[in-house]
Amino acid sequence: LMQTHVSENVREIAWVRELFPDAPDYFGVYERFGLTGPGANFGHAIHLNPRERDALRASGSGISHCPTSNTFIGSGLFDLAGMTSGPHPVPVGLATDVGGGSSFSMFASMRTAYEIAQLRGHSLHPVQAFHLATLGSARVLRMEHQIGNLAPGFEADIIVLDPKSRPILAERVSQAHNIEDVLFALMILGDDRALTETYIAGKKSRPRDIA
């Protein structure tokens, strides 16, 4: 496993070009040093050129989409739809990058990912958002057979969410027609107050266990 950044903002790209003038581009630097492929986890990937997009897809590398960081710093708008569509989608997980962002919350990350997608003309489906926050992230980390899914044999690290934890959330959920509506309400209006229980390795945890 290897985690780093690629093409987060234009100034960073220019700096890398100065450091490695013989490389074809930012992603090409990692290719030169053998740092691409399954298990390579690239944060951001906002300003990829066409060659980088093709090379990233072909390599099997993954991307950590850090929406709150990208908007807080003003780096740009990640092309989630473009990177996850087509015959060879890139593995993408949802991340916080709180060093440059504003929250550890996956609710905040999903909500901001939705807003970024909207600005790019794409409506992020709530099921896909929750997938990015769970199994999608597990796949980027090559741990999709251990975590990220409620299935037999997986590590039972589980949170229980209350979709009526706040009056405004409860009102929105009362208008839901299906589970997708409930997930959308949680994605847009949920916060840490929706978290009612946490289980680590199948055992209910006290607040001090997860502080």
N, C-alpha and C positions, 0 to 999 in steps of 0.2 A: 504494500500500500504506500502511496505517495500523494501528498496533498500540497498544492501550491496555487498560484494565481495565473491567469492568462487574460490578456486584453481587457483589463478592467476599465481603464480610461485612456484617453488619447495621449496624455502626458507620459504615462507609464510606457505605452507602446513606443513613443519617440525615444525614451531613455533606453529601452532594450535595444532599439535599432542602433543607438550610439555604442552600446556595449558589445554588440554582436553584429557588426556591419555586413558580415559575409552570410549570415543566416537569411533564409528567404522571408521570414516573418517571426513573430513572437513564438508561435507554436513550434516553428521550425527549430528554435533553440533547444526545446525539450526533446524533439526528435533526434537531434544531433547527439545528445548525451544519453539516449536510451531511456528517457523518462516518460514515455507514453505507453498506452496499452491498457488492458484490463487491470484495474487497481489504481491507475493514475486518476486523480481526482482534481479537476481544475475549477477553482472558484471563479465566478463571474462570467467570463467568456462573452462579453457584451459586443466588442468591436472586432469580431472575427471577419477576415476576408474570405472570399470563396475558396481559396486553396486550403486555408485553415479549417474551414467547415468540412470539406471533403476529407482532409487528413485526419481530423478528429473522429469523424464517423468511421473511417477505415481502420483506425487504430484500436477501437473498442474502449477508448478512454471515457470517463464520466465527467459530468459538470455538476458543481454545487451552485445552485441559483440562490443568490443572497439579496432578496429584493429590498429589505429595509436598509441594508448597507448601501446599495446602489442608489436609492433615492435620497438617503441622508447626505451622502457625499456628492451626489449629482453626477455619478459616473455615466449613466445612460440607461437604456431600456433593453433588457435581455429579450431575445427572440425565442421565447419558450415554444410557441407553436412551430416555428421553423425548425428547431432543433429536435423536437420530439415527433415530427410527422415524417411521412415518406416510408419507403421500404427499409431504410436503415436508420431508425431513430437512435439518437444519442441517449444513453442513460443519464437521467437528470434527477437530482434530489434537491430538497429544500433545506436551506441553511440560514443561519442568523448572522454570522460574521460580526458579532457584537462589538468587536474592536473598532469597526467602522460603522456599525449600525446603531440601532436604538432599543433593541429588545431581544431577549432570549425566547420570547413567546412564539410558538408555532402558529397561534391564532393570528398574531401580528404579521408573521411571515406569509401566511396564506392570503390574508387580506391584501397586503401590499403586492403580492404576486398577481392577484386578481386585477388590481388597479393598473399595474404595469402592462399586463396583457390587454386590458381595455384600451390603453393608450396606443397599443400596436394594432388595434383593430381585431383583437381576438378575445372571446369570452371564455375564461377559464372555468371549466365545469367543476363543481364542488367535489365530485368523486375524484377527479384528477388531482385536485389540490390536496385532498387527504392522502391520496396515493403518493404524491411527491413528498409529503411529510413523513411517510411511513415506509412502505415497501420500496418506493422509488429511491429513497435515501439509502436503504439497506442494500439495494443493488449496486449503487455507486461504490459502496464500501465492501462489496463482494461478500455480504453477510445475509443475502436474501433467503438463505436456508436456515437461518437462526433467529432473525428478528424481523420486525416489520409486518407480521401477519398473525392473525388469530387462527392458527391451524395446529393440529396435533404435532408434537415434537419441537415446536418453537419455544424459545425462552419466553416465559410468561411475565414479561414486564409490561404492565397494562395500566392505563388510566381509565377512570370512569367519569364520563361527562354528563352534566345535568343541563339539558337544553332549555330549562326554564329557570336558570340561576339568576337572571335579572328580569325585572318587569318588561323592559323593551324586547328582550330576547323571547320571553314567554309569549308576549303578544304576537311577535313575528311567527313563532313556531305554531301558535294556535291557528294560523292561516295556511299552514303547510298542507300540501296534497300528497306528498310522498317523502321518502327518506332523503331524496336529493334536496328537497326544500329545507329539511331540517339541517342537513349538512351545510347548505348555503348560509342559513341563518347563523349557525355556529361559526362559520368561516368569517362572516362579516361583523357579527356582533359579540362573539364570544371573547372571553378573557380568562384570567386565572381563577375567577370566581366560579367558572363552570366546572372546574376540577373538583370532584367530590371524594374520590378514592384513588389511591395509587398502590399497585402491587408490584413488588420486585421479586423475581424468581418465584412467582406464585403466592407470595406471602404479603398480606396487607401491611403497609408501612405506616409508621407514625410520621408526623411532619418533620421531626428532627432527623429521621433517617434519610430524608431527601433534601435537606437544607443545603 
